Structures are given as C-alpha cells and as structure tokens.
Amino acid sequence: MKIHCAVAAVLLALMTEFASGVQSGRWRVEQQPETLVNGAPVLFRVVGPPHLLSLRGDWLGHQISFRQSKTCHCWYAIAGVPLDEKPAEYALNLEGETAGGGKVQFSQPERVMEASYPSTTITVASKYVQPPKATLARVEEEQNLKKKIFSESADESLWSGQFEAPASAGVTAVFGSARVYNGIKRSQHEGLDFRVHTGTPVRAANAGTVILARNLYFEGNCVMLDHGQGLMTIYMHLSKFKVKEGEKVREGQLLGLSGGTGRVTGPHLHFAVRWQGEYLNPATLLKLTPP
C-alpha cells in the first residue's frame, strides 16, 4: 500500500509539473500578474535548460532580453501588453544559447483578457483642448522631441528590484480611463494621478538615466527616466526640478517637487510608464516582484 501511494504521489507531481508549463523537465515559464489584460506590464520568469548563456524572447512583436538571477535560478524580464491589444491567446517565443554554442527554443501560449476601464470627464483651460495658433509650433516641436527621446533607450537594463511609488499619496485617477476634456473625448489616461500638494517630493521609481527634464506645453515641468531596453517612467506637472538631463539616478532619488504646471485641474503628480512605445499601467508595475 505504501509503495502504491508513493508511486501515485510521483505521478501526481509529474502531472502538476507538466500543467505548470514544464516540458521534459527543461522549461518553465511563470508570469506576474497571473491574469494578463490589455495595458498591463508583465514580469516573465523562465527556468530553461541547464548551461544557458543568454535568453531572448519575442512577445507581441516586441523583442525581450532576459537577465539571469542566481536568487531564483531563473531568467527574468519585464514586458507589457499594449493598451489597444485585443483579447486572444498570444505566443511567447523564447530562444537561448547554450555554453556549447547550441541554440534552444521554446514557445508557450499566453492568454490576454480585456480590461474594464472607466470614463472620466475633466474641465481644463480651453487652450489645452484646442491650443492657440501661436502655440502650435511649440506643440509640434515638443511632439518631435518626445518621439526622438522615446526612440532612444539603453541596450542594457538599468533598473533592479521592485519599482516603488514616486510619492506617498492616494491615487485620484487611474490608468486607462477614457478622458473627456471640456466635452471632447481626447484619449485614454496613460498614467496614475497622485493626490499631492505643491512642493511634495517626487522620487525615482527605480534606477535609471534622466533623458528629459524641462517644461512642456501639456506635461508642464516633466522628468523622464530611461530604465533601459525601452522601459521608461515619466513624472509630470512638477513645480521644481532637482535633476538634470543626462544624470544617473538611483531608486528613491529626489527628482523634483510636485506642482500644477501644464494641462491640469489642480496640483497633482501624473506618473506614467512606457515600454517600447506602449503606455502601461503603473499600478500593476508597482506590484511586480522581480528577483
């Protein structure tokens, strides 16, 4: 009877292992959050064959470079699901190189569900809904500047560990809500709004490089950090800057003081996350627990 129980336990363990994504004891893919939705960042953790020297992936047409961790004996990377992605099953394709010079591949389907985002009506100065002709050249110049900055990111990851909230305050507006400005629908809200008074310290969510620190028409005084491989965080509507462009910053370093500059209804901090050209939900990023 004990032998039969032991055999049954082994079979159950093997079945459980297979269900979790392991094939031939060589691959296992885990993700945070467990349920993926459009607009969500995702942390992929991969346990692959032994003696892997490198690992990269293809996810929704985006290239991912994985880092190795001795803590979890795994490879990990942060990616995301575009806000306009439709609910469906998409393949995460992996390819690695081994110490012997060989290549190994693995593919696992990942299901993306549809998120439910609210609608928000906001009243702001009319010049921020329909900019005067005198400001159009500035707006266009800044749009081109942002496109250039967003296209340039460090090849290597500059961040480490968990991302932290940039301010200690409650959230007044969530990511993904449809924005109706003065009765005109413009876009979806691409960040989190923190309820802070003017002069509240705003800190770096993680280590990175300051790629922008200047006043913009819509964003007001704005700081952008590059965390490498297309991952960026953005801090808007500041009253003062405490960093300069090109400066390397550590997690928690003071970037500036909150304010009410740019297109706002009052003082607050707008915190946004971009990954390879896609805006992602900062609230989800702050919950991810990299090794």
C-alpha positions in Angstrom: 0.0 0.0 0.0 2.8 2.4 0.9 4.5 1.6 -2.4 1.3 2.3 -4.4 0.9 5.6 -2.5 4.5 6.6 -3.3 4.0 5.8 -7.0 0.8 7.8 -7.0 2.5 10.8 -5.4 5.2 10.7 -8.0 2.7 10.6 -10.9 0.7 13.5 -9.3 3.9 15.5 -9.0 4.8 14.9 -12.7 1.3 15.8 -13.8 1.4 19.0 -11.8 4.8 19.9 -13.2 3.5 19.4 -16.8 0.5 21.5 -16.1 2.6 24.4 -14.9 4.4 24.6 -18.3 7.5 22.4 -17.8 8.3 20.2 -20.8 10.7 17.3 -20.3 11.9 19.0 -17.1 13.6 21.7 -19.1 11.4 24.7 -19.4 9.1 26.5 -17.0 7.5 29.9 -17.7 5.8 31.9 -14.9 4.2 35.4 -15.1 3.1 38.2 -12.9 0.3 39.2 -12.8 -1.4 35.8 -13.2 -4.1 37.3 -15.4 -2.9 39.4 -18.3 -5.0 42.3 -19.7 -4.5 45.0 -22.3 -2.4 47.8 -20.8 -0.7 45.6 -18.2 3.0 45.2 -17.6 4.1 41.7 -17.1 7.1 40.0 -15.4 8.2 36.8 -17.1 10.3 34.3 -15.2 11.8 31.5 -17.1 13.6 28.3 -16.0 15.3 26.8 -19.0 17.7 24.0 -19.9 21.0 24.0 -17.9 24.0 25.9 -19.2 22.1 28.7 -20.9 24.4 31.7 -21.6 21.7 34.0 -22.9 17.9 34.2 -23.4 15.8 36.4 -25.5 12.1 36.4 -26.4 9.5 37.6 -28.9 6.3 38.8 -27.4 3.5 40.6 -29.4 6.1 41.7 -31.9 8.4 43.1 -29.3 11.9 41.8 -28.5 12.7 40.9 -24.9 16.2 40.4 -23.4 16.2 38.3 -20.2 18.5 38.7 -17.2 19.7 35.8 -15.2 19.2 35.7 -11.4 21.0 33.4 -9.0 18.3 34.1 -6.4 15.6 32.3 -8.3 17.9 30.3 -10.6 15.8 31.7 -13.5 15.8 34.3 -16.2 13.5 37.3 -16.0 12.3 40.4 -17.9 9.6 43.0 -17.8 7.4 43.3 -20.9 3.9 44.5 -21.5 0.5 44.2 -23.3 -0.4 47.2 -25.4 -3.5 49.1 -24.3 -5.2 48.5 -27.7 -4.4 44.8 -27.8 -7.5 42.6 -28.4 -8.4 39.6 -26.1 -6.8 36.5 -27.6 -4.1 33.9 -27.0 -0.6 35.0 -28.0 2.7 33.1 -28.1 5.7 33.9 -26.0 8.6 32.6 -28.1 11.9 32.0 -26.4 15.4 31.4 -27.9 18.6 30.8 -25.9 22.2 30.0 -26.5 24.0 27.3 -24.5 27.6 27.0 -23.3 28.3 24.5 -26.1 27.3 27.0 -28.8 23.9 25.4 -29.5 20.5 27.1 -29.7 17.4 26.0 -27.8 13.8 27.2 -28.4 10.5 27.1 -26.6 7.1 28.6 -27.1 4.2 29.0 -24.7 0.7 30.5 -25.3 -0.4 33.3 -23.0 -4.0 34.4 -22.8 -4.8 38.2 -22.7 -8.1 39.2 -21.3 -10.0 42.5 -21.8 -9.7 45.1 -19.0 -12.6 47.3 -18.0 -11.5 50.9 -17.9 -13.8 53.8 -16.7 -14.6 57.1 -18.3 -13.6 60.5 -16.8 -14.9 64.0 -17.6 -12.5 66.8 -16.9 -12.7 70.6 -17.4 -9.5 72.5 -18.1 -8.5 75.8 -19.7 -9.6 75.8 -23.3 -6.1 76.4 -24.6 -5.2 72.9 -23.5 -8.0 71.3 -25.5 -7.6 73.5 -28.6 -4.1 75.1 -28.5 -4.0 78.7 -29.9 -2.3 79.1 -33.2 0.6 80.8 -31.5 1.4 77.6 -29.6 1.0 75.1 -32.4 4.7 75.3 -33.5 5.8 74.7 -29.9 3.4 71.7 -29.5 4.7 70.2 -32.8 8.3 70.8 -31.8 7.7 69.1 -28.4 5.9 66.1 -30.1 9.0 65.6 -32.3 11.3 65.9 -29.3 9.3 63.2 -27.4 9.4 60.9 -30.4 13.2 61.2 -30.5 13.6 60.7 -26.8 11.2 57.7 -26.7 13.2 56.0 -29.6 16.5 56.1 -27.7 17.0 53.7 -24.8 20.0 52.0 -23.2 20.6 48.5 -24.6 21.0 47.1 -21.1 18.6 47.1 -18.1 19.4 49.9 -15.6 16.8 49.0 -13.1 16.9 46.4 -10.3 14.4 45.0 -7.8 10.9 46.2 -7.3 9.6 49.6 -8.6 8.4 52.0 -5.9 5.7 54.6 -6.0 7.2 58.1 -6.7 5.1 59.8 -3.9 3.4 58.8 -0.7 -0.2 59.7 -1.6 -3.5 58.3 -2.7 -4.5 57.9 -6.3 -7.1 60.3 -7.8 -7.2 59.0 -11.4 -6.4 55.5 -12.7 -4.8 54.3 -15.8 -6.8 53.5 -18.9 -9.8 55.7 -18.2 -11.3 57.5 -21.3 -10.6 61.2 -21.0 -13.3 63.7 -22.0 -11.8 67.2 -21.9 -14.4 70.0 -21.9 -16.9 67.7 -23.6 -14.4 66.4 -26.2 -13.0 62.8 -26.0 -9.3 63.0 -26.5 -7.6 59.8 -25.4 -7.3 57.3 -22.5 -5.5 58.3 -19.4 -2.0 56.9 -19.7 -0.8 57.0 -16.1 -1.7 57.4 -12.5 -2.5 60.7 -10.8 -1.3 61.0 -7.2 -3.1 63.4 -4.8 -0.2 65.6 -3.7 0.1 69.2 -2.7 2.5 71.6 -4.4 6.0 71.0 -3.1 5.7 67.3 -2.3 8.9 65.3 -3.0 8.8 63.2 -6.2 11.2 60.3 -6.3 12.6 58.0 -8.9 10.6 54.7 -9.1 13.9 52.9 -9.9 17.4 53.4 -11.1 17.9 55.0 -14.5 19.1 57.9 -16.6 17.4 61.3 -16.8 16.6 61.7 -20.5 14.4 64.8 -20.2 13.9 67.5 -17.5 12.2 70.5 -19.0 8.9 72.4 -19.3 6.5 71.0 -21.9 3.2 72.5 -23.1 0.8 69.8 -21.9 3.0 68.0 -19.4 4.3 71.1 -17.6 7.6 70.6 -15.8 8.4 67.0 -16.8 11.1 64.4 -15.9 11.6 61.2 -17.9 13.8 58.4 -16.8 15.2 55.7 -19.1 15.5 52.3 -17.3 16.9 50.5 -20.3 15.6 48.3 -23.1 12.7 50.6 -23.8 11.3 50.8 -20.2 10.7 54.4 -19.1 8.9 56.3 -16.3 7.5 59.8 -16.6 6.8 62.4 -13.9 4.6 65.4 -14.9 3.3 68.7 -13.6 6.3 69.4 -11.3 6.9 72.8 -9.7 10.7 72.4 -9.5 13.4 70.2 -10.9 16.0 68.6 -8.7 17.9 66.7 -11.5 19.4 67.5 -14.9 19.3 65.7 -18.3 21.9 63.1 -18.6 22.2 62.5 -14.8 22.2 58.9 -13.5 19.8 58.4 -10.6 19.2 55.7 -8.1 15.9 54.3 -6.8 14.2 56.8 -4.5 16.4 59.8 -5.5 14.6 63.1 -5.5 13.7 64.2 -9.0 11.7 67.3 -8.2 8.7 68.8 -6.3 5.1 68.3 -7.3 3.0 71.1 -8.7 0.3 72.1 -11.1 2.1 73.0 -14.3 0.7 72.1 -17.8 -2.7 70.7 -18.5 -4.1 70.2 -15.0 -7.2 71.0 -13.0 -5.0 71.4 -9.9 -1.8 70.3 -8.2 -1.1 66.6 -8.6 1.6 64.2 -9.9 0.9 62.3 -13.1 3.1 59.2 -13.2 3.4 57.2 -16.4 5.2 54.0 -17.6 6.3 53.4 -21.2 7.7 50.1 -22.6 8.9 50.0 -26.2 6.4 52.7 -27.3 3.4 51.4 -25.3 1.9 53.0 -22.2 1.3 50.5 -19.4 -0.5 50.6 -16.1 1.9 51.9 -13.4 -0.2 50.4 -10.6 0.5 46.9 -11.9 4.2 47.6 -12.4 4.5 48.7 -8.7 3.1 45.2 -7.7 5.6 43.2 -9.7 8.3 41.4 -7.6 11.4 40.8 -9.7 14.1 38.6 -8.1 
